[in-house]
Amino acid sequence: KTRSGDLRTVLVSIEQIVLGGEPCVLNIINDITERKRVENEFISVVSHELRTPIHSLEGALDLQST
């Protein structure tokens, strides 16, 4: 959550390293909010595009079976 109250999706990478002979922890935080939004939008579009022909096929099969 940002200071302004926005929720962000982050990818956190934590690795133990030695720096100057001292053990340290390296934290890398990447904001992937936009990437997740685009991914979710893509999945939604693909799902919609696949449903349309499947419904057409189902309708055609229903007509043939009656």
PDB file of N, H, CA, C and O in Angstrom:
ATOM      1  N   LYS A   1       0.865  -1.171   0.000  1.00  0.00           N
ATOM      2  CA  LYS A   1       0.000   0.000   0.000  1.00  0.00           C
ATOM      3  C   LYS A   1       0.907   1.229   0.000  1.00  0.00           C
ATOM      4  O   LYS A   1       1.837   1.332   0.800  1.00  0.00           O
ATOM      5  N   THR A   2       0.620   2.152  -0.908  1.00  0.00           N
ATOM      6  H   THR A   2      -0.135   2.068  -1.558  1.00  0.00           H
ATOM      7  CA  THR A   2       1.444   3.362  -0.983  1.00  0.00           C
ATOM      8  C   THR A   2       0.994   4.367   0.061  1.00  0.00           C
ATOM      9  O   THR A   2      -0.028   4.178   0.722  1.00  0.00           O
ATOM     10  N   ARG A   3       1.756   5.425   0.201  1.00  0.00           N
ATOM     11  H   ARG A   3       2.586   5.578  -0.336  1.00  0.00           H
ATOM     12  CA  ARG A   3       1.396   6.474   1.168  1.00  0.00           C
ATOM     13  C   ARG A   3       0.062   7.115   0.808  1.00  0.00           C
ATOM     14  O   ARG A   3      -0.684   7.559   1.681  1.00  0.00           O
ATOM     15  N   SER A   4      -0.231   7.160  -0.501  1.00  0.00           N
ATOM     16  H   SER A   4       0.375   6.800  -1.211  1.00  0.00           H
ATOM     17  CA  SER A   4      -1.496   7.765  -0.944  1.00  0.00           C
ATOM     18  C   SER A   4      -2.671   6.805  -0.802  1.00  0.00           C
ATOM     19  O   SER A   4      -3.815   7.187  -1.048  1.00  0.00           O
ATOM     20  N   GLY A   5      -2.396   5.552  -0.403  1.00  0.00           N
ATOM     21  H   GLY A   5      -1.467   5.242  -0.203  1.00  0.00           H
ATOM     22  CA  GLY A   5      -3.455   4.581  -0.184  1.00  0.00           C
ATOM     23  C   GLY A   5      -3.689   3.632  -1.343  1.00  0.00           C
ATOM     24  O   GLY A   5      -4.536   2.744  -1.253  1.00  0.00           O
ATOM     25  N   ASP A   6      -2.939   3.809  -2.449  1.00  0.00           N
ATOM     26  H   ASP A   6      -2.251   4.531  -2.523  1.00  0.00           H
ATOM     27  CA  ASP A   6      -3.075   2.912  -3.593  1.00  0.00           C
ATOM     28  C   ASP A   6      -2.475   1.553  -3.267  1.00  0.00           C
ATOM     29  O   ASP A   6      -1.429   1.454  -2.626  1.00  0.00           O
ATOM     30  N   LEU A   7      -3.161   0.504  -3.724  1.00  0.00           N
ATOM     31  H   LEU A   7      -4.011   0.584  -4.245  1.00  0.00           H
ATOM     32  CA  LEU A   7      -2.628  -0.846  -3.554  1.00  0.00           C
ATOM     33  C   LEU A   7      -1.758  -1.182  -4.756  1.00  0.00           C
ATOM     34  O   LEU A   7      -2.152  -0.918  -5.892  1.00  0.00           O
ATOM     35  N   ARG A   8      -0.607  -1.745  -4.533  1.00  0.00           N
ATOM     36  H   ARG A   8      -0.287  -1.958  -3.610  1.00  0.00           H
ATOM     37  CA  ARG A   8       0.324  -2.117  -5.591  1.00  0.00           C
ATOM     38  C   ARG A   8       0.648  -3.598  -5.452  1.00  0.00           C
ATOM     39  O   ARG A   8       0.665  -4.134  -4.344  1.00  0.00           O
ATOM     40  N   THR A   9       0.904  -4.260  -6.583  1.00  0.00           N
ATOM     41  H   THR A   9       0.890  -3.825  -7.483  1.00  0.00           H
ATOM     42  CA  THR A   9       1.346  -5.645  -6.584  1.00  0.00           C
ATOM     43  C   THR A   9       2.846  -5.630  -6.793  1.00  0.00           C
ATOM     44  O   THR A   9       3.337  -5.017  -7.742  1.00  0.00           O
ATOM     45  N   VAL A  10       3.583  -6.303  -5.910  1.00  0.00           N
ATOM     46  H   VAL A  10       3.184  -6.800  -5.140  1.00  0.00           H
ATOM     47  CA  VAL A  10       5.036  -6.281  -6.006  1.00  0.00           C
ATOM     48  C   VAL A  10       5.596  -7.696  -6.013  1.00  0.00           C
ATOM     49  O   VAL A  10       4.999  -8.634  -5.483  1.00  0.00           O
ATOM     50  N   LEU A  11       6.755  -7.813  -6.629  1.00  0.00           N
ATOM     51  H   LEU A  11       7.239  -7.051  -7.060  1.00  0.00           H
ATOM     52  CA  LEU A  11       7.511  -9.054  -6.633  1.00  0.00           C
ATOM     53  C   LEU A  11       8.730  -8.808  -5.750  1.00  0.00           C
ATOM     54  O   LEU A  11       9.531  -7.918  -6.034  1.00  0.00           O
ATOM     55  N   VAL A  12       8.876  -9.589  -4.682  1.00  0.00           N
ATOM     56  H   VAL A  12       8.225 -10.312  -4.450  1.00  0.00           H
ATOM     57  CA  VAL A  12       9.948  -9.394  -3.723  1.00  0.00           C
ATOM     58  C   VAL A  12      10.974 -10.509  -3.873  1.00  0.00           C
ATOM     59  O   VAL A  12      10.635 -11.692  -3.890  1.00  0.00           O
ATOM     60  N   SER A  13      12.237 -10.104  -3.982  1.00  0.00           N
ATOM     61  H   SER A  13      12.513  -9.143  -3.968  1.00  0.00           H
ATOM     62  CA  SER A  13      13.335 -11.058  -4.058  1.00  0.00           C
ATOM     63  C   SER A  13      14.285 -10.768  -2.901  1.00  0.00           C
ATOM     64  O   SER A  13      14.746  -9.637  -2.741  1.00  0.00           O
ATOM     65  N   ILE A  14      14.577 -11.778  -2.100  1.00  0.00           N
ATOM     66  H   ILE A  14      14.202 -12.696  -2.229  1.00  0.00           H
ATOM     67  CA  ILE A  14      15.449 -11.623  -0.940  1.00  0.00           C
ATOM     68  C   ILE A  14      16.587 -12.624  -1.055  1.00  0.00           C
ATOM     69  O   ILE A  14      16.365 -13.819  -1.253  1.00  0.00           O
ATOM     70  N   GLU A  15      17.803 -12.120  -0.928  1.00  0.00           N
ATOM     71  H   GLU A  15      17.983 -11.149  -0.766  1.00  0.00           H
ATOM     72  CA  GLU A  15      18.960 -12.998  -1.047  1.00  0.00           C
ATOM     73  C   GLU A  15      20.012 -12.592  -0.012  1.00  0.00           C
ATOM     74  O   GLU A  15      20.268 -11.409   0.213  1.00  0.00           O
ATOM     75  N   GLN A  16      20.607 -13.604   0.607  1.00  0.00           N
ATOM     76  H   GLN A  16      20.399 -14.565   0.425  1.00  0.00           H
ATOM     77  CA  GLN A  16      21.682 -13.330   1.549  1.00  0.00           C
ATOM     78  C   GLN A  16      22.987 -13.220   0.764  1.00  0.00           C
ATOM     79  O   GLN A  16      23.319 -14.094  -0.036  1.00  0.00           O
ATOM     80  N   ILE A  17      23.726 -12.123   1.007  1.00  0.00           N
ATOM     81  H   ILE A  17      23.456 -11.413   1.657  1.00  0.00           H
ATOM     82  CA  ILE A  17      24.995 -11.893   0.317  1.00  0.00           C
ATOM     83  C   ILE A  17      26.066 -11.530   1.343  1.00  0.00           C
ATOM     84  O   ILE A  17      25.762 -11.255   2.504  1.00  0.00           O
ATOM     85  N   VAL A  18      27.319 -11.532   0.899  1.00  0.00           N
ATOM     86  H   VAL A  18      27.566 -11.755  -0.044  1.00  0.00           H
ATOM     87  CA  VAL A  18      28.432 -11.071   1.735  1.00  0.00           C
ATOM     88  C   VAL A  18      28.960  -9.803   1.092  1.00  0.00           C
ATOM     89  O   VAL A  18      29.338  -9.799  -0.079  1.00  0.00           O
ATOM     90  N   LEU A  19      28.985  -8.722   1.870  1.00  0.00           N
ATOM     91  H   LEU A  19      28.678  -8.725   2.822  1.00  0.00           H
ATOM     92  CA  LEU A  19      29.414  -7.428   1.375  1.00  0.00           C
ATOM     93  C   LEU A  19      30.497  -6.885   2.297  1.00  0.00           C
ATOM     94  O   LEU A  19      30.242  -6.583   3.463  1.00  0.00           O
ATOM     95  N   GLY A  20      31.709  -6.765   1.761  1.00  0.00           N
ATOM     96  H   GLY A  20      31.916  -7.010   0.814  1.00  0.00           H
ATOM     97  CA  GLY A  20      32.824  -6.301   2.591  1.00  0.00           C
ATOM     98  C   GLY A  20      33.123  -7.253   3.728  1.00  0.00           C
ATOM     99  O   GLY A  20      33.534  -6.828   4.808  1.00  0.00           O
ATOM    100  N   GLY A  21      32.920  -8.542   3.493  1.00  0.00           N
ATOM    101  H   GLY A  21      32.587  -8.888   2.616  1.00  0.00           H
ATOM    102  CA  GLY A  21      33.170  -9.548   4.517  1.00  0.00           C
ATOM    103  C   GLY A  21      32.044  -9.709   5.520  1.00  0.00           C
ATOM    104  O   GLY A  21      32.117 -10.578   6.389  1.00  0.00           O
ATOM    105  N   GLU A  22      31.015  -8.903   5.424  1.00  0.00           N
ATOM    106  H   GLU A  22      30.956  -8.196   4.719  1.00  0.00           H
ATOM    107  CA  GLU A  22      29.881  -8.963   6.348  1.00  0.00           C
ATOM    108  C   GLU A  22      28.668  -9.582   5.666  1.00  0.00           C
ATOM    109  O   GLU A  22      28.338  -9.209   4.540  1.00  0.00           O
ATOM    110  N   PRO A  23      28.001 -10.524   6.332  1.00  0.00           N
ATOM    111  CA  PRO A  23      26.766 -11.072   5.743  1.00  0.00           C
ATOM    112  C   PRO A  23      25.673 -10.009   5.744  1.00  0.00           C
ATOM    113  O   PRO A  23      25.448  -9.335   6.750  1.00  0.00           O
ATOM    114  N   CYS A  24      25.007  -9.869   4.623  1.00  0.00           N
ATOM    115  H   CYS A  24      25.189 -10.417   3.807  1.00  0.00           H
ATOM    116  CA  CYS A  24      23.933  -8.883   4.471  1.00  0.00           C
ATOM    117  C   CYS A  24      22.756  -9.536   3.752  1.00  0.00           C
ATOM    118  O   CYS A  24      22.859 -10.642   3.223  1.00  0.00           O
ATOM    119  N   VAL A  25      21.653  -8.830   3.750  1.00  0.00           N
ATOM    120  H   VAL A  25      21.569  -7.931   4.180  1.00  0.00           H
ATOM    121  CA  VAL A  25      20.473  -9.279   3.024  1.00  0.00           C
ATOM    122  C   VAL A  25      20.194  -8.255   1.930  1.00  0.00           C
ATOM    123  O   VAL A  25      20.101  -7.056   2.190  1.00  0.00           O
ATOM    124  N   LEU A  26      20.063  -8.750   0.703  1.00  0.00           N
ATOM    125  H   LEU A  26      20.139  -9.725   0.492  1.00  0.00           H
ATOM    126  CA  LEU A  26      19.745  -7.901  -0.439  1.00  0.00           C
ATOM    127  C   LEU A  26      18.264  -8.077  -0.740  1.00  0.00           C
ATOM    128  O   LEU A  26      17.809  -9.180  -1.043  1.00  0.00           O
ATOM    129  N   ASN A  27      17.512  -6.973  -0.654  1.00  0.00           N
ATOM    130  H   ASN A  27      17.882  -6.077  -0.408  1.00  0.00           H
ATOM    131  CA  ASN A  27      16.073  -6.985  -0.946  1.00  0.00           C
ATOM    132  C   ASN A  27      15.842  -6.225  -2.242  1.00  0.00           C
ATOM    133  O   ASN A  27      16.294  -5.090  -2.390  1.00  0.00           O
ATOM    134  N   ILE A  28      15.146  -6.844  -3.172  1.00  0.00           N
ATOM    135  H   ILE A  28      14.779  -7.766  -3.052  1.00  0.00           H
ATOM    136  CA  ILE A  28      14.765  -6.173  -4.411  1.00  0.00           C
ATOM    137  C   ILE A  28      13.254  -6.259  -4.515  1.00  0.00           C
ATOM    138  O   ILE A  28      12.676  -7.345  -4.471  1.00  0.00           O
ATOM    139  N   ILE A  29      12.621  -5.106  -4.654  1.00  0.00           N
ATOM    140  H   ILE A  29      13.090  -4.223  -4.690  1.00  0.00           H
ATOM    141  CA  ILE A  29      11.160  -5.045  -4.746  1.00  0.00           C
ATOM    142  C   ILE A  29      10.809  -4.409  -6.085  1.00  0.00           C
ATOM    143  O   ILE A  29      11.151  -3.256  -6.345  1.00  0.00           O
ATOM    144  N   ASN A  30      10.125  -5.168  -6.926  1.00  0.00           N
ATOM    145  H   ASN A  30       9.847  -6.105  -6.714  1.00  0.00           H
ATOM    146  CA  ASN A  30       9.697  -4.677  -8.239  1.00  0.00           C
ATOM    147  C   ASN A  30       8.189  -4.498  -8.249  1.00  0.00           C
ATOM    148  O   ASN A  30       7.446  -5.406  -7.876  1.00  0.00           O
ATOM    149  N   ASP A  31       7.738  -3.327  -8.675  1.00  0.00           N
ATOM    150  H   ASP A  31       8.341  -2.589  -8.977  1.00  0.00           H
ATOM    151  CA  ASP A  31       6.312  -3.043  -8.812  1.00  0.00           C
ATOM    152  C   ASP A  31       5.819  -3.699 -10.098  1.00  0.00           C
ATOM    153  O   ASP A  31       6.221  -3.300 -11.191  1.00  0.00           O
ATOM    154  N   ILE A  32       4.952  -4.703  -9.974  1.00  0.00           N
ATOM    155  H   ILE A  32       4.625  -5.027  -9.086  1.00  0.00           H
ATOM    156  CA  ILE A  32       4.431  -5.411 -11.141  1.00  0.00           C
ATOM    157  C   ILE A  32       2.924  -5.183 -11.288  1.00  0.00           C
ATOM    158  O   ILE A  32       2.229  -5.983 -11.914  1.00  0.00           O
ATOM    159  N   THR A  33       2.428  -4.098 -10.714  1.00  0.00           N
ATOM    160  H   THR A  33       2.993  -3.448 -10.205  1.00  0.00           H
ATOM    161  CA  THR A  33       0.994  -3.797 -10.756  1.00  0.00           C
ATOM    162  C   THR A  33       0.496  -3.735 -12.191  1.00  0.00           C
ATOM    163  O   THR A  33      -0.509  -4.363 -12.524  1.00  0.00           O
ATOM    164  N   GLU A  34       1.191  -2.977 -13.051  1.00  0.00           N
ATOM    165  H   GLU A  34       2.007  -2.467 -12.780  1.00  0.00           H
ATOM    166  CA  GLU A  34       0.750  -2.816 -14.432  1.00  0.00           C
ATOM    167  C   GLU A  34       0.837  -4.136 -15.187  1.00  0.00           C
ATOM    168  O   GLU A  34      -0.054  -4.463 -15.971  1.00  0.00           O
ATOM    169  N   ARG A  35       1.897  -4.890 -14.956  1.00  0.00           N
ATOM    170  H   ARG A  35       2.621  -4.624 -14.319  1.00  0.00           H
ATOM    171  CA  ARG A  35       2.053  -6.184 -15.631  1.00  0.00           C
ATOM    172  C   ARG A  35       0.904  -7.124 -15.262  1.00  0.00           C
ATOM    173  O   ARG A  35       0.378  -7.813 -16.135  1.00  0.00           O
ATOM    174  N   LYS A  36       0.503  -7.167 -13.991  1.00  0.00           N
ATOM    175  H   LYS A  36       0.931  -6.607 -13.281  1.00  0.00           H
ATOM    176  CA  LYS A  36      -0.605  -8.028 -13.562  1.00  0.00           C
ATOM    177  C   LYS A  36      -1.923  -7.553 -14.170  1.00  0.00           C
ATOM    178  O   LYS A  36      -2.765  -8.371 -14.541  1.00  0.00           O
ATOM    179  N   ARG A  37      -2.108  -6.218 -14.276  1.00  0.00           N
ATOM    180  H   ARG A  37      -1.424  -5.554 -13.975  1.00  0.00           H
ATOM    181  CA  ARG A  37      -3.328  -5.685 -14.872  1.00  0.00           C
ATOM    182  C   ARG A  37      -3.430  -6.107 -16.337  1.00  0.00           C
ATOM    183  O   ARG A  37      -4.487  -6.540 -16.796  1.00  0.00           O
ATOM    184  N   VAL A  38      -2.318  -5.976 -17.064  1.00  0.00           N
ATOM    185  H   VAL A  38      -1.460  -5.625 -16.691  1.00  0.00           H
ATOM    186  CA  VAL A  38      -2.298  -6.355 -18.478  1.00  0.00           C
ATOM    187  C   VAL A  38      -2.519  -7.860 -18.619  1.00  0.00           C
ATOM    188  O   VAL A  38      -3.239  -8.304 -19.513  1.00  0.00           O
ATOM    189  N   GLU A  39      -1.901  -8.638 -17.740  1.00  0.00           N
ATOM    190  H   GLU A  39      -1.316  -8.277 -17.014  1.00  0.00           H
ATOM    191  CA  GLU A  39      -2.066 -10.094 -17.770  1.00  0.00           C
ATOM    192  C   GLU A  39      -3.526 -10.478 -17.542  1.00  0.00           C
ATOM    193  O   GLU A  39      -4.067 -11.321 -18.259  1.00  0.00           O
ATOM    194  N   ASN A  40      -4.154  -9.871 -16.560  1.00  0.00           N
ATOM    195  H   ASN A  40      -3.715  -9.186 -15.978  1.00  0.00           H
ATOM    196  CA  ASN A  40      -5.564 -10.169 -16.264  1.00  0.00           C
ATOM    197  C   ASN A  40      -6.468  -9.755 -17.420  1.00  0.00           C
ATOM    198  O   ASN A  40      -7.419 -10.462 -17.754  1.00  0.00           O
ATOM    199  N   GLU A  41      -6.169  -8.598 -18.036  1.00  0.00           N
ATOM    200  H   GLU A  41      -5.396  -8.023 -17.765  1.00  0.00           H
ATOM    201  CA  GLU A  41      -6.946  -8.132 -19.178  1.00  0.00           C
ATOM    202  C   GLU A  41      -6.794  -9.094 -20.358  1.00  0.00           C
ATOM    203  O   GLU A  41      -7.773  -9.405 -21.036  1.00  0.00           O
ATOM    204  N   PHE A  42      -5.576  -9.560 -20.603  1.00  0.00           N
ATOM    205  H   PHE A  42      -4.781  -9.308 -20.052  1.00  0.00           H
ATOM    206  CA  PHE A  42      -5.313 -10.504 -21.686  1.00  0.00           C
ATOM    207  C   PHE A  42      -6.094 -11.799 -21.477  1.00  0.00           C
ATOM    208  O   PHE A  42      -6.722 -12.313 -22.403  1.00  0.00           O
ATOM    209  N   ILE A  43      -6.048 -12.313 -20.266  1.00  0.00           N
ATOM    210  H   ILE A  43      -5.538 -11.896 -19.514  1.00  0.00           H
ATOM    211  CA  ILE A  43      -6.769 -13.559 -19.953  1.00  0.00           C
ATOM    212  C   ILE A  43      -8.264 -13.368 -20.162  1.00  0.00           C
ATOM    213  O   ILE A  43      -8.942 -14.261 -20.671  1.00  0.00           O
ATOM    214  N   SER A  44      -8.775 -12.216 -19.774  1.00  0.00           N
ATOM    215  H   SER A  44      -8.225 -11.491 -19.361  1.00  0.00           H
ATOM    216  CA  SER A  44     -10.197 -11.935 -19.952  1.00  0.00           C
ATOM    217  C   SER A  44     -10.572 -11.894 -21.433  1.00  0.00           C
ATOM    218  O   SER A  44     -11.596 -12.453 -21.827  1.00  0.00           O
ATOM    219  N   VAL A  45      -9.751 -11.235 -22.255  1.00  0.00           N
ATOM    220  H   VAL A  45      -8.919 -10.781 -21.934  1.00  0.00           H
ATOM    221  CA  VAL A  45     -10.030 -11.135 -23.693  1.00  0.00           C
ATOM    222  C   VAL A  45      -9.958 -12.513 -24.343  1.00  0.00           C
ATOM    223  O   VAL A  45     -10.836 -12.877 -25.124  1.00  0.00           O
ATOM    224  N   VAL A  46      -8.914 -13.282 -24.025  1.00  0.00           N
ATOM    225  H   VAL A  46      -8.200 -12.987 -23.390  1.00  0.00           H
ATOM    226  CA  VAL A  46      -8.771 -14.613 -24.605  1.00  0.00           C
ATOM    227  C   VAL A  46      -9.944 -15.499 -24.203  1.00  0.00           C
ATOM    228  O   VAL A  46     -10.479 -16.237 -25.030  1.00  0.00           O
ATOM    229  N   SER A  47     -10.339 -15.427 -22.951  1.00  0.00           N
ATOM    230  H   SER A  47      -9.904 -14.826 -22.280  1.00  0.00           H
ATOM    231  CA  SER A  47     -11.470 -16.221 -22.479  1.00  0.00           C
ATOM    232  C   SER A  47     -12.735 -15.863 -23.245  1.00  0.00           C
ATOM    233  O   SER A  47     -13.487 -16.747 -23.657  1.00  0.00           O
ATOM    234  N   HIS A  48     -12.969 -14.573 -23.436  1.00  0.00           N
ATOM    235  H   HIS A  48     -12.359 -13.855 -23.102  1.00  0.00           H
ATOM    236  CA  HIS A  48     -14.156 -14.131 -24.174  1.00  0.00           C
ATOM    237  C   HIS A  48     -14.098 -14.602 -25.623  1.00  0.00           C
ATOM    238  O   HIS A  48     -15.096 -15.084 -26.159  1.00  0.00           O
ATOM    239  N   GLU A  49     -12.950 -14.466 -26.253  1.00  0.00           N
ATOM    240  H   GLU A  49     -12.139 -14.074 -25.818  1.00  0.00           H
ATOM    241  CA  GLU A  49     -12.798 -14.857 -27.657  1.00  0.00           C
ATOM    242  C   GLU A  49     -12.959 -16.369 -27.852  1.00  0.00           C
ATOM    243  O   GLU A  49     -13.414 -16.807 -28.909  1.00  0.00           O
ATOM    244  N   LEU A  50     -12.597 -17.157 -26.862  1.00  0.00           N
ATOM    245  H   LEU A  50     -12.228 -16.801 -26.003  1.00  0.00           H
ATOM    246  CA  LEU A  50     -12.766 -18.606 -26.959  1.00  0.00           C
ATOM    247  C   LEU A  50     -14.207 -19.029 -26.695  1.00  0.00           C
ATOM    248  O   LEU A  50     -14.698 -19.991 -27.286  1.00  0.00           O
ATOM    249  N   ARG A  51     -14.877 -18.309 -25.810  1.00  0.00           N
ATOM    250  H   ARG A  51     -14.478 -17.528 -25.330  1.00  0.00           H
ATOM    251  CA  ARG A  51     -16.262 -18.670 -25.481  1.00  0.00           C
ATOM    252  C   ARG A  51     -17.199 -18.485 -26.667  1.00  0.00           C
ATOM    253  O   ARG A  51     -18.111 -19.286 -26.867  1.00  0.00           O
ATOM    254  N   THR A  52     -16.981 -17.436 -27.454  1.00  0.00           N
ATOM    255  H   THR A  52     -16.240 -16.785 -27.292  1.00  0.00           H
ATOM    256  CA  THR A  52     -17.885 -17.138 -28.566  1.00  0.00           C
ATOM    257  C   THR A  52     -17.969 -18.301 -29.565  1.00  0.00           C
ATOM    258  O   THR A  52     -19.077 -18.755 -29.851  1.00  0.00           O
ATOM    259  N   PRO A  53     -16.852 -18.803 -30.107  1.00  0.00           N
ATOM    260  CA  PRO A  53     -16.989 -19.925 -31.047  1.00  0.00           C
ATOM    261  C   PRO A  53     -17.468 -21.214 -30.368  1.00  0.00           C
ATOM    262  O   PRO A  53     -18.151 -22.024 -30.994  1.00  0.00           O
ATOM    263  N   ILE A  54     -17.122 -21.401 -29.124  1.00  0.00           N
ATOM    264  H   ILE A  54     -16.567 -20.743 -28.616  1.00  0.00           H
ATOM    265  CA  ILE A  54     -17.573 -22.605 -28.415  1.00  0.00           C
ATOM    266  C   ILE A  54     -19.090 -22.591 -28.277  1.00  0.00           C
ATOM    267  O   ILE A  54     -19.739 -23.623 -28.453  1.00  0.00           O
ATOM    268  N   HIS A  55     -19.663 -21.425 -27.961  1.00  0.00           N
ATOM    269  H   HIS A  55     -19.136 -20.587 -27.818  1.00  0.00           H
ATOM    270  CA  HIS A  55     -21.130 -21.328 -27.855  1.00  0.00           C
ATOM    271  C   HIS A  55     -21.781 -21.575 -29.213  1.00  0.00           C
ATOM    272  O   HIS A  55     -22.838 -22.201 -29.286  1.00  0.00           O
ATOM    273  N   SER A  56     -21.162 -21.090 -30.284  1.00  0.00           N
ATOM    274  H   SER A  56     -20.304 -20.581 -30.225  1.00  0.00           H
ATOM    275  CA  SER A  56     -21.701 -21.331 -31.630  1.00  0.00           C
ATOM    276  C   SER A  56     -21.690 -22.822 -31.943  1.00  0.00           C
ATOM    277  O   SER A  56     -22.656 -23.355 -32.489  1.00  0.00           O
ATOM    278  N   LEU A  57     -20.592 -23.493 -31.594  1.00  0.00           N
ATOM    279  H   LEU A  57     -19.808 -23.060 -31.150  1.00  0.00           H
ATOM    280  CA  LEU A  57     -20.514 -24.941 -31.825  1.00  0.00           C
ATOM    281  C   LEU A  57     -21.549 -25.694 -31.004  1.00  0.00           C
ATOM    282  O   LEU A  57     -22.184 -26.625 -31.500  1.00  0.00           O
ATOM    283  N   GLU A  58     -21.720 -25.291 -29.749  1.00  0.00           N
ATOM    284  H   GLU A  58     -21.204 -24.534 -29.346  1.00  0.00           H
ATOM    285  CA  GLU A  58     -22.723 -25.927 -28.911  1.00  0.00           C
ATOM    286  C   GLU A  58     -24.119 -25.770 -29.500  1.00  0.00           C
ATOM    287  O   GLU A  58     -24.916 -26.709 -29.496  1.00  0.00           O
ATOM    288  N   GLY A  59     -24.408 -24.569 -30.009  1.00  0.00           N
ATOM    289  H   GLY A  59     -23.761 -23.806 -30.013  1.00  0.00           H
ATOM    290  CA  GLY A  59     -25.710 -24.328 -30.621  1.00  0.00           C
ATOM    291  C   GLY A  59     -25.916 -25.179 -31.858  1.00  0.00           C
ATOM    292  O   GLY A  59     -26.996 -25.735 -32.057  1.00  0.00           O
ATOM    293  N   ALA A  60     -24.888 -25.287 -32.693  1.00  0.00           N
ATOM    294  H   ALA A  60     -24.011 -24.836 -32.531  1.00  0.00           H
ATOM    295  CA  ALA A  60     -24.994 -26.100 -33.901  1.00  0.00           C
ATOM    296  C   ALA A  60     -25.177 -27.574 -33.552  1.00  0.00           C
ATOM    297  O   ALA A  60     -25.962 -28.274 -34.193  1.00  0.00           O
ATOM    298  N   LEU A  61     -24.460 -28.041 -32.544  1.00  0.00           N
ATOM    299  H   LEU A  61     -23.823 -27.472 -32.023  1.00  0.00           H
ATOM    300  CA  LEU A  61     -24.607 -29.438 -32.124  1.00  0.00           C
ATOM    301  C   LEU A  61     -25.988 -29.711 -31.550  1.00  0.00           C
ATOM    302  O   LEU A  61     -26.553 -30.783 -31.765  1.00  0.00           O
ATOM    303  N   ASP A  62     -26.528 -28.748 -30.825  1.00  0.00           N
ATOM    304  H   ASP A  62     -26.069 -27.877 -30.650  1.00  0.00           H
ATOM    305  CA  ASP A  62     -27.885 -28.897 -30.276  1.00  0.00           C
ATOM    306  C   ASP A  62     -28.902 -29.012 -31.408  1.00  0.00           C
ATOM    307  O   ASP A  62     -29.841 -29.804 -31.324  1.00  0.00           O
ATOM    308  N   LEU A  63     -28.717 -28.227 -32.464  1.00  0.00           N
ATOM    309  H   LEU A  63     -27.954 -27.584 -32.533  1.00  0.00           H
ATOM    310  CA  LEU A  63     -29.644 -28.276 -33.598  1.00  0.00           C
ATOM    311  C   LEU A  63     -29.576 -29.628 -34.312  1.00  0.00           C
ATOM    312  O   LEU A  63     -30.592 -30.147 -34.774  1.00  0.00           O
ATOM    313  N   GLN A  64     -28.373 -30.187 -34.396  1.00  0.00           N
ATOM    314  H   GLN A  64     -27.548 -29.765 -34.020  1.00  0.00           H
ATOM    315  CA  GLN A  64     -28.217 -31.469 -35.068  1.00  0.00           C
ATOM    316  C   GLN A  64     -28.792 -32.615 -34.255  1.00  0.00           C
ATOM    317  O   GLN A  64     -29.273 -33.595 -34.824  1.00  0.00           O
ATOM    318  N   SER A  65     -28.749 -32.511 -32.954  1.00  0.00           N
ATOM    319  H   SER A  65     -28.358 -31.715 -32.492  1.00  0.00           H
ATOM    320  CA  SER A  65     -29.207 -33.624 -32.122  1.00  0.00           C
ATOM    321  C   SER A  65     -30.722 -33.643 -31.945  1.00  0.00           C
ATOM    322  O   SER A  65     -31.263 -34.616 -31.419  1.00  0.00           O
ATOM    323  N   THR A  66     -31.415 -32.593 -32.372  1.00  0.00           N
ATOM    324  H   THR A  66     -30.976 -31.803 -32.799  1.00  0.00           H
ATOM    325  CA  THR A  66     -32.874 -32.586 -32.227  1.00  0.00           C
ATOM    326  C   THR A  66     -33.570 -33.052 -33.468  1.00  0.00           C
ATOM    327  O   THR A  66     -34.800 -33.102 -33.504  1.00  0.00           O
TER     328      THR A  66
END
